[in-house]
Amino acid sequence: MLRDIKPPVEIANGWIWFWCALGALLLGVILFELWRWWQKRRAQVSVVPPVPAHVRAKLKLLEALALIAQPKPFCTLVSDTARAYLEERFEFHAPERTTEEFLHELQGTNLLLPDQKESLGAFLQQCDLVKFAKYEPGETELRGLHESAVRLIEETEPVEIKAESGNRKSGNKPPEEFVNRKS
């Protein structure tokens, strides 16, 4: 059997390959520029600084006031907030310990002033009475506990030491240390 002659095969024009390669190159350049723009934009996104421990603690204590009619949840939130603040502020592991363990260990440190340690001990023991001994204080006592926690946080929140103006003129940087406000 004889086959018929095949029609001529059209050979692609050399210019088609040129235009395809040029299109691919253009697409690559566009994608690269979009990637660079996206990287710049991502780098420009402002990083929100973390909220300081004393600010978070004060906000939680404000939230606790909503629970003042319920002594046990109120005291739990207030004492947990104070303990968490002390842990974060002084890197002192407060929440995992009982009040007695915590106060005993705190006595061996100079993290707080003696009257602050005494005030904290009374505060935590009063909270423990409500949480564990089913003592139900009045709103006045609960507000007093709240004020004790706020006072502790305000007295111990970090404060930058301002350098004297003479140090700034001499080119010295102000020290970047923090102190206990009450000291």
C-alpha positions as CSV (number, residue, x, y, z in Angstrom):
1,M,0.0,0.0,0.0
2,L,1.3,3.4,-1.0
3,R,0.8,6.4,1.1
4,D,0.1,9.8,-0.2
5,I,2.6,12.5,0.1
6,K,2.4,14.5,3.3
7,P,1.8,18.2,3.0
8,P,4.7,20.5,3.9
9,V,5.3,21.1,7.6
10,E,5.4,24.7,8.6
11,I,8.6,25.7,10.4
12,A,8.2,28.2,13.2
13,N,9.5,31.6,12.5
14,G,12.6,32.5,14.6
15,W,10.9,35.7,15.7
16,I,8.3,33.7,17.7
17,W,11.0,32.3,20.0
18,F,12.5,35.7,20.4
19,W,9.1,37.2,21.5
20,C,8.3,34.3,23.8
21,A,11.7,34.6,25.5
22,L,11.3,38.4,25.8
23,G,7.8,37.9,27.4
24,A,9.2,35.4,29.9
25,L,12.0,37.8,30.7
26,L,9.6,40.7,31.2
27,L,7.3,38.5,33.4
28,G,10.4,37.6,35.5
29,V,11.4,41.2,35.9
30,I,7.8,42.2,36.9
31,L,7.7,39.3,39.5
32,F,11.1,40.3,40.9
33,E,10.1,43.9,41.3
34,L,6.8,42.9,43.0
35,W,8.8,40.7,45.4
36,R,11.2,43.6,46.2
37,W,8.3,45.9,46.8
38,W,6.6,43.4,49.1
39,Q,9.9,42.9,51.0
40,K,10.3,46.6,51.5
41,R,6.7,47.0,52.6
42,R,7.0,44.1,55.1
43,A,10.2,45.7,56.5
44,Q,8.4,49.0,57.0
45,V,5.6,47.5,59.0
46,S,6.1,49.0,62.4
47,V,6.8,46.6,65.2
48,V,4.5,47.3,68.1
49,P,6.6,47.4,71.3
50,P,5.5,45.0,74.0
51,V,3.3,46.5,76.7
52,P,5.3,46.9,79.9
53,A,4.4,44.6,82.8
54,H,3.3,47.4,85.1
55,V,0.9,48.7,82.4
56,R,-0.6,45.2,81.8
57,A,-0.9,44.6,85.5
58,K,-2.8,47.9,86.1
59,L,-5.2,47.1,83.2
60,K,-5.9,43.7,84.7
61,L,-6.5,45.3,88.1
62,L,-9.0,47.6,86.5
63,E,-10.7,44.6,85.0
64,A,-10.9,43.0,88.4
65,L,-13.1,45.8,89.7
66,A,-15.9,44.3,87.6
67,L,-15.7,41.3,89.9
68,I,-15.8,43.2,93.2
69,A,-19.3,41.8,94.0
70,Q,-17.8,38.3,93.9
71,P,-15.0,38.1,96.5
72,K,-13.3,34.8,95.6
73,P,-12.9,35.5,91.8
74,F,-11.9,39.1,92.6
75,C,-9.2,38.1,95.1
76,T,-8.0,35.4,92.8
77,L,-7.6,37.8,89.9
78,V,-6.0,40.5,92.0
79,S,-3.5,38.2,93.7
80,D,-2.6,36.4,90.5
81,T,-2.1,39.7,88.8
82,A,0.3,40.9,91.5
83,R,2.2,37.6,91.5
84,A,2.5,37.6,87.7
85,Y,3.7,41.3,87.8
86,L,6.3,40.5,90.4
87,E,7.5,37.5,88.4
88,E,7.9,39.5,85.2
89,R,9.3,42.6,86.8
90,F,11.8,41.0,89.0
91,E,12.2,37.6,87.3
92,F,11.0,36.0,90.6
93,H,8.9,32.9,90.2
94,A,5.9,33.8,92.2
95,P,2.9,32.0,90.7
96,E,4.2,28.5,91.2
97,R,4.7,28.8,94.9
98,T,2.4,28.9,97.9
99,T,2.2,32.2,99.7
100,E,4.3,31.0,102.5
101,E,7.1,29.7,100.2
102,F,6.9,32.8,98.1
103,L,7.2,35.2,101.1
104,H,9.9,33.1,102.7
105,E,12.0,33.2,99.5
106,L,11.2,36.9,99.0
107,Q,12.6,37.7,102.5
108,G,16.1,36.5,101.4
109,T,16.2,39.0,98.5
110,N,16.5,42.7,98.1
111,L,13.9,43.0,95.4
112,L,11.5,44.9,97.6
113,L,11.9,47.2,100.5
114,P,11.1,45.8,103.9
115,D,7.8,47.7,104.3
116,Q,6.8,46.6,100.7
117,K,7.5,43.0,101.7
118,E,5.4,43.3,104.8
119,S,2.6,45.0,102.8
120,L,2.8,42.3,100.2
121,G,2.7,39.5,102.8
122,A,-0.5,41.0,104.4
123,F,-2.1,41.5,101.0
124,L,-1.4,37.9,99.9
125,Q,-2.5,36.4,103.2
126,Q,-5.8,38.4,103.1
127,C,-6.4,37.1,99.5
128,D,-5.7,33.6,100.7
129,L,-8.3,33.9,103.4
130,V,-10.9,34.7,100.8
131,K,-9.7,32.2,98.2
132,F,-9.2,29.2,100.6
133,A,-10.9,29.8,103.9
134,K,-14.2,31.0,102.5
135,Y,-13.9,34.4,104.2
136,E,-16.2,36.9,102.6
137,P,-15.0,40.5,103.1
138,G,-17.1,43.6,102.4
139,E,-16.6,45.8,99.4
140,T,-14.5,48.2,101.5
141,E,-12.0,45.5,102.3
142,L,-11.9,44.3,98.7
143,R,-11.2,47.9,97.5
144,G,-8.4,48.0,100.1
145,L,-6.9,44.9,98.6
146,H,-7.2,46.4,95.2
147,E,-5.5,49.6,96.3
148,S,-2.7,47.6,97.9
149,A,-2.0,45.8,94.7
150,V,-2.1,49.0,92.7
151,R,0.2,50.7,95.2
152,L,2.7,47.8,95.0
153,I,2.8,48.0,91.3
154,E,3.2,51.8,91.3
155,E,6.0,51.7,93.8
156,T,7.9,49.1,92.0
157,E,7.4,50.0,88.3
158,P,10.6,50.7,86.5
159,V,11.7,54.4,86.3
160,E,14.6,55.6,84.3
161,I,17.2,57.6,86.2
162,K,17.5,60.9,84.5
163,A,21.1,62.1,84.0
164,E,22.0,65.6,85.1
165,S,22.1,68.2,82.4
166,G,25.9,68.5,82.9
167,N,26.4,64.8,81.9
168,R,24.6,65.4,78.7
169,K,26.8,68.3,77.8
170,S,29.9,66.2,78.3
171,G,28.6,63.6,75.9
172,N,27.9,61.0,78.6
173,K,24.8,58.9,78.1
174,P,22.3,58.7,80.9
175,P,22.4,55.4,82.7
176,E,19.8,53.0,81.6
177,E,19.0,51.3,84.9
178,F,15.8,51.2,86.8
179,V,15.1,51.7,90.4
180,N,12.3,51.0,92.8
181,R,10.2,54.2,92.9
182,K,9.9,54.1,96.7
183,S,13.7,53.9,97.3
